[in-house]
């Protein structure tokens, strides 16, 4: 699943560790999501969307195009 997490994090000037702390997950989880190696759970996807004040659909794209 493609996502804009790295881009959104960069706008806020947050490190992976800072974002992980805000979401109560590990830095490795953030890295895995950003690189497409891990799809977040639905509750985590909602937390991410709420943190960035964006709809889930604008952050995550199920198409791998």
C-alpha positions, 0 to 999 in steps of 0.5 A: 500500500502506498502512502504519503507518511514520509512526505507529511512527516517532513512537512512537520519536520518530525523525525521517525522517532518523533512521529512514533512517539506521537503515535505510541509505536516504535520508530521501526514501525514508522519506517516499515509503513513509510517503505511499504513493508507494513500496512498499519492496522485500521486503528493506527491508520485512524490515529495517523489521519487524526494526527495529520488532520487528513482523511485516511484516503489522502494518506494511504492509497491501496493502489500500487501504481 
